[in-house]
Amino acid sequence: MPQSTRMSARLHQAWQRRGLVAWLLRPLSWLALAITSYKRLAYRRGWKPAYRSDVPVLVVGNLYVGGTGKTPFLLAALAELRARGWHPGVVSRGYGANVGQAPRTGTGELAAAEFGDEPSLIARQSGVPISVHPRRALAAQALRARHPEVDLILADDGLQHLALARDLEILVEDARGIGNGLVLPAGPLRESASRRQGVDVIVKNVGSQALQAGHTPKDARPALVQMRVSPAGATRLSDGRHCTLAELAQPGQRIAAVAGIGQPERYFDSLRQAGLELSRTLALPDHFDYASSPFAALQAEVILITEKDAVKCAHLHDERLWAVPVSVQFSDPFFFDWLHARLLACSHSHLDTPIHGHTPA
């Protein structure tokens, strides 16, 4: 495991309690909290203007720094909302890509180096238009200008990007919750834990664990729903062949797993829970660029990687690489019906834009 990855793992462990490190760093957290609180107040009072799109904006974000499962949720939401008649598009920062002065917009097979790994994966999996720029408002304007059919914008990881006004906010959490409850750097939170009470929905990512069945209360805020993410087979990068994980687990065949994501251990655990015996695991830094191959020294016949990593690995031409897609289930089978109804209600505030063939009153 690279030194930076080990340090990150230790830091996340420290953030689960209020130990000596947390108390020593707390003055810096107070300063960060004051800055974020003032920024939120400035947008709420109108001291700083926020761009409001002519179509509804749904923000999907997190408080806990690093991966919590936003991308699997976003992909599931795009599929479910398209099935209900929406024509969504996605705006993102484009982390890891040198976007430049103007927003970059595209669909389908997009280069991770130009759009970022997560936007590239979202575009490939969903087929919806993507627009990336550190200023999400510019990305939203470019998206609507180049894809006027878009009638709903999903903002990826934009909870703290207040320059883009939003109609609904969804917060994705995992088993770590809010950690020690402190703001960076004494804790893992990007802003105060009290922010949880201001979002519309909290999605709890339980990984591969069993869901607790339930229904989303129509009058609750925030509404609570659980999400289960589990491996759904494997696809070989070299030729697109798909098979089940059980088919890969042949006697005597060594299987390694590699992940350059926010929570690599969660990925490894999901493979083990699916019945695989891993001969080796390699955790890489989140958004690892794969400019050179980290796989050469791995003694394995099969190397399993995440779909987020796979969009950056085709040029390596390693026939041992298999991407692992995931399936997503929710504790409330009617959650997306509920979300669809909320978004239709939000569309009434965008008076000049016809939504789904009718003009909001």
N, C-alpha and C positions, 0 to 999 in steps of 0.2 A: 504494500500500500504506500503511495507517495506520501512524503512528509506533510504536505499541505492537507491531504485528506485525513491523516491521523490527527493533525491539530484541529481540523474542523470537527471531527468526531468528539474529541475531548471537550471542545468548547460547547457543543450541543449537550453533552453530559453535564457540564457545569451549569448550564442554563436551566436545568431541571430542578435546581435547589437554590436557596439563598445562602450560599456559603461565603467564604472570605472574599473570593474574587468578585462576587456580585456586590458585596458591600463596599469594596474598594472602588469599584467602577460606578457606583450609584450617582455621585455628583455629575458625571458625564451624562448619565441617563436623564437626570433632571433637566439638564440643558437641552438635550435632544427632545424631551417631552415638551418643554416650553416652546421650542421652535415649531414642532408639529402642531401644537395646540393653537399657536398664533396663526399659523398658515390656514388651518381649518376655519378659525374665526374670521380671518380676512375674506375668505371665499363666501362664508355664510352671510356676512354683513354686506357683501358687495364691494369691499375695498379693492379686491382683485376680481377682474371679470372672468367668468367661466364660459366657454363656448358651449352652446346648446344646439345639438344637431336637430335636423328637421324630422328625424325618425327616432323611435325609442332607443335608449342606450342601456344595456345590461352589463354591469361590471362584475367580473369574477376575480376575486383576489384573496389575499391572506394577510394575517397579522404576523404569523410566525415566519421568520426569514428562512428562505430555502424551500424545498419541495414539500408540498402538502397534498398534492393530487389534483391540482387545478386543471392540468391538461386532459386527463381522462374525463373529468367532469365536463369540461368545455366541449370535448368531442361528442360526448353523450348528449349534451344539451343541443348542440347544432343538429344532430340527427333527429332528435325528438321534435324540435321546433320546425325543422323543414317538413317533417311528416305532418305537421299541423298547418301547413300552408305558408309559413314565413319564408322570406328570402334573406337569410342573415349574411352578414359579413363580419370580419374580425379585425380589430386594431390591436397592435402590440408594440412594445418598445423596440423589439428586434434585438434583444440582448445578444452580444457577441458578434454582431454584424456592423460593419462600417456603413451606415445608411447614407450619410451625407446630409446636405442642406434640405433637400426635398424628400417628401415621403416616397417610399418604394411600394408599389402595389402590384399584385399578381395573383394567379390562380394555378392550381395543379402542381406540377413538379417544380418546386422552387429551390434554388441553391441555398443551403444553410449558411454559407459564407456571406450571402447577400441579404438574407432575410432573418437569420437567426435559426437555431435548431428547432425551437418550439413552434414558431410560425410556419416553418417549412413542414414540420410534421402535421400541423393542423390543416394546412392547405392540401397536403397530399391525401390525408385521411378523409377530410370532409368535402372537398371540392368547392368550398365557398371562397369568395374573394378575401384576400388578406392585404392589409395596409400597415406598414411599419414605420415608426418614427418615434424618437424619444418624447416628442410633444404629441400626445395622443390626439389632441384637437386637430392638428394638421393632418394626422393620419386619417381621422374621421372625415374631414372635408375632402381629402383626396379619394377616399373610398367611395363616397357618394357621387363625386364628380365623374369618376371613371366607371362606376357601376351603379347607375341610377335605379336599377331594379332592387337594390338592397333596401329592405324596409325595416331592418332591425340590426343594430350594431352591438356585438359582444366585445367588450374591452377585456383583453387578457392581462391579468395582473395589474389592474389599474385602480385598486382601492384607494391608494394614497395620491393618485394623480388627479387632483381636484380641478385642474384647468379644463377638464372635460366634464360637463354636467351629465348626471346620470338619472335614470328613472327608477332603476332597481339595483340593489347591491346583493351579491351572494358571496359569503365568506366560506372558504374551504379550510377545514382544520383536519389534523390527523390525530393519532393516539397521544401525541405530546401535548395537545390542548394549547394552553398559553404558557407552558413551562413554569418558570418561577414568577411569572406575572409582571416582569420588569421590562422596560424599554431598552433597546440597544444603547450601549454595549454591555450593561450589567445583566441584561436578559435577552431573550430572542425576539422581542416584539418590535414591530416597526412603529407602532403608536400605542397609546394606552389601551389596556384590556377592556376598558369601558366602551371602547368603540364597537365591541361586539353587539351591544344593545341597540346600535343605530342602524344595523344592516337589516335587510328584509328576510334573508334566509341564511342559516348556518348549515352547511353540509359537512357531516362528520365522516371522514374517510376512515373506515375500520379495516382497511387492507383486505386480507383474505378471510377475515373472521366472519362469523355468521351475523346476519342482520337481525335486528329486533323489529319485527313487523309493526307497522303503525301507519297512521294517516296524518297528513299535514293539516293542522288546524287552520281554518280559513281566516280566523281573526287574530292569529298569533303573530307577534313580531318581536324577535325574529322567529320565523318558522324553523323547525328543526327536522332534518332528514338525514338518514344514514346512507352511506355509499360503500358498496363492496367492490373491490377491484381484484381480479384474479387472472392468472395466465390463461390464454386461450389458444394453445398450440404454438407452433413455431414455423417461420417462413425463412428458407435459405436465401441469402442475399444474392448468391451467384446465379441462380436460375429460377427463383420464385417458387420453388417446390414448398408445399405446405404439408405438415403432418402434425399429429398429436404429440404431446410431450412423452406419453407412454411409448410411442413408436421410436423415439430417440433413445430411450433408456434401455438399450440393448446390453446383454451381458458382456462385460469386458470393455465396454465403450466409455472412455473417460469424458466427462462433461464438465466444462468450466463455465463460469458466469462472470461477465464484466459489465460494469455500469458506471457511467459518468453523469450521474443525476444527483439531486439534492439529498435523497435518502437511499443510498445503494443497498444497505442492509435490509430494508423493507422489500426490495426487489429479490434479493437472494432468499429471504425467508419465504416469499410467496412461491418460489420455485421448489423449495424443500417441502412446503405444505402441499404442493401439487404432486409429491411423490418422487422427486428427483434427488439423487445422491450426487452432490457437487464435489468434484475432486479438487477444485481450486476456485476461489473467488478473487476478483480484483476490483477494488473500489477506486475510481478515478475522480478528480475534481468535477464538480457540476459544470456543465457546458464544455467539457473537454473537447478540443478541436480535432483530434485524430489526424493532425497534419502528418504524423508518422505513426506507424503501427505499434500499439502496446501489446499485441498478441503474439509476437514472434517467439517469446520465451515460454509461452504456455504449452505445456505438454498435455494436449487434449485433442480428441477427434472431433468434438463438438464444442463450440463456444457460443453461449447464449448471451445476447445483448438486448437492450431495450429498443423500442421503436424510435425513441428520441435520439439514441446513439446511432441507429442504423442509417438515418438520413445523412450522416457524415462519414460513413464507412465504405460506400460502394467502390471508391477509388482504390481501396486496399486490396481488392481481388483475392480475398482469403475465403476459400471454399468451406472453411469450418464455421463461418459466421452464420448464425440463425437469429433473426429478430423475433421477439416474443410479443405478439399482440395481447391485449387484455380485453376481458369482458367486464362490463359494469352493470351492477344491479342496485336498485334503490329500495329502501325500506317501505316507502309509500308508492304503491303502483299508480297512484293518480297524481303524483307530484307535478309532472309536466303538464297535465291538464290544468292544474291549479296555476302553474307559472304562465301558461298560455293565456289564461283568463286575465291574470294580472297585467300582462304585457298589452293585451287588447285594451284594457282600461287605461293604461299609460298612453296609448296611442291617441287618445282623445285630447291630450295636451299639445299634440303636434297637428294643429288645425289645417295646415296647408298641404299635408301629405296624405294621399289616399293609402289606406292600409288594407290589403286583402280584398281589393275590389270595391271598398266602400270608403266614403269620406267621413272621418270622425266628426261627430256633432259638436 
